[in-house]
């Protein structure tokens, strides 16, 4: 159930949203965001501003107004900000673009600064064909990209060059990527394996690998997304095709620290709140958006209270982080359904203080305010 204090605004925009991100603000709460589309003949990157609805009802106090647009071939598969004025997008056309966002004018403007072409391609008998770029990750001014060709690239948005390219990072589709730190990148593949690459080393091989858990041990479980704990980066979470979340402690990566059966459909995106590390959000292809809250209420015994286990005040420490508690993690974390029953995939979301925004295949944008 959606918390009573949470307000939900929904707006139909007539296009499927593949990625959505708040435009970062230094001092103020953002009221503008950017979206990437998919499944159109020509897809787009759009800037939106939340404006007060003159015809407001109880559910739609604010509506998004498009203030800038730029078009691209292929579906947009990735979207991240490098800084307040620059964003990178990836495309199923195999390229990545660096886009400048001009915010000096009343109406925003988008301009492509550089296109990294032919980053991902299949080597066929007769020619090289573009392979879809399946995702990207940003660390400072560097960008990591992965694709269906099994290649891992690291790009510089400063020199606008390819810093590193590992052609055979994987033998199958790499489905997601995440910077762990400036020199290490994690990739997840179609078969359920996560690999760690030292991008400053000369070798082409991964320095480590581990597999996501699966309820059916005879099936592969595609890694759909990777997230790391904001304050304890050795804690890694992976969303999967079966809808589960697997957690690792990279100090002891031989076995998962926790396995949580979550959604009934594939998890499309997984991310911690940008400023509140006790909150995790997950979106699914079944049209659900969940909030996972670490329960930090202190107890004298740490026992069961009305069917829920709570943790003591030191729960944020390494030894007591609830995500590392195996089966007990389920009782140390409260799960709240923020959206459900949409029936089509929620592909992407982003948090900003007490607000979260999301979009997906039902061609609508949802703004949730006053999150607890």
Residue, then its C-alpha position, 0 to 999 in steps of 0.5 A: x500500500x502507498x503510505x497515506x502521506x505520499x502524493x502520486x501524480x501521473x501524466x500520460x506522455x504518449x511514449x515509452x520511457x526507458x530511462x529517467x533522471x532528475x536534473x541535479x541541483x546544487x542547493x535546491x530541490x530539483x523540479x526538472x528531469x530528463x527522459x530517454x524513450x524507446x520503441x519509437x521510429x525515432x527516439x528522443x531525449x527530453x527535458x521536462x519541468x514540473x509546473x503547477x496544474x491550473x486544472x489541478x485535482x486531488x491527484x495531479x497537482x503538478x504536470x511535466x512540461x517538455x522544454x527541450x528535445x533531441x532525437x536519436x536512432x535506436x532505443x535509448x538504453x542508458x542515461x546518466x549525468x556527468x555533471x549539472x550540464x552534461x549527460x551521456x546516453x547509450x543507444x541500441x545503435x551501438x554508440x554513446x553520445x555526450x549531450x550538453x544541457x544549456x540551462x541559461x535560457x528560460x527554455x532549456x536546450x540540448x546539444x550533442x557535443x560528441x558521439x562515440x560511434x561504433x563502440x559495440x559491433x558484431x564481427x560477421x563474415x562479411x562486415x561489422x554490424x552495430x551491436x546494441x549498447x545495453x547500458x552505461x555507468x559514470x564515475x567522475x568524468x569517465x563512462x563505462x559501456x557494455x553491449x550485446x557484443x560482450x565488449x567493455x569500453x571506458x570513455x573519457x568525456x574530457x578528452x572525448x576518447x576511448x581510454x580502454x576497450x576490452x573486446x572479449x570481456x564476456x562471451x555472451x551479452x553483457x546486460x549491465x555495468x557499474x563503476x565500483x571505484x575509479x579503477x574497478x568496473x562490475x559487469x553482469x551478463x545474460x547467464x547470471x555472472x558478475x565479473x570485476x575488471x581492473x581497467x588500469x591493468x594491462x590484462x583483458x581478463x576479469x580479476x574476479x567473478x561470482x554468480x547470482x543465486x536462483x530459485x531454480x538451480x537448473x536455470x540461468x538468471x540474467x543479471x538485470x542491474x547492479x547497485x552498491x551501498x552508498x557508504x559501504x561499497x563492498x556491499x553489492x546488490x544485483x537484481x535479476x530476471x527472476x525478480x530476486x536480489x542477491x547481495x555480496x560482501x566483496x571482502x568475502x565474495x565466494x558466496x552470497x551474503x543474502x538472497x531475497x525473493x522480491x518481485x514476481x517479474x524481472x527487476x528493471x532497476x535497483x538503486x539506493x536513495x541518493x542521500x539516505x543510504x538506509x533506503x533502497x528502491x526497486x522497479x520491476x517489469x511487472x509494473x511495481x515500484x518498491x521501497x526497502x527501508x532499513x529498520x533502525x528502531x532499537x530493541x533490548x533483545x533484538x527479538x521478534x516484535x509483531x513478526x518483524x525483527x528490528x536491529x540495534x542502533x549500530x545496524x549501520x556498521x559493517x557487522x550489522x548491516x541488514x543486507x548481509x544477514x542472509x535469510x534474516x535480512x527479510x525481517x530487518x528491512x521493511x518493504x513498502x509498495x509505492x506503485x503497483x497494478x500498472x501491468x506494464x514495466x516500470x523501466x526506470x526511476x530516480x530519487x531526489x530528497x522526498x520525491x521519486x519519479x519513474x516511467x515505463x512502458x505504459x507511456x506515463x510519468x509518475x511523480x511521488x512526493x512526501x516519501x517516508 
